Amino acid sequence: MEKEKTQCTCPECLKREKEYNEMEEINLAVLIALVPVLTVTLFGNIGLF
């Protein structure tokens, strides 16, 4: 049985969680932006473009 995770509500933990969520959003945006570049590169090397 898993232990329930209690969430700390102190200002430092809230700030850290907010920064973590912002970094996750930025990382996802970069990954999504790179997918077309990687696809074109792969198809270019294979000879489909």
ZIKAGI-V789430 format. One record per helix or strand of 2 or more residues. SS is the DSSP state (H for helix, E for strand). FROM is the first residue (numbers start at 1). TO is the last residue. If there is no record, write none. Layout:
SS,FROM,TO ; SS,FROM,TO
This chain:
H,11,46
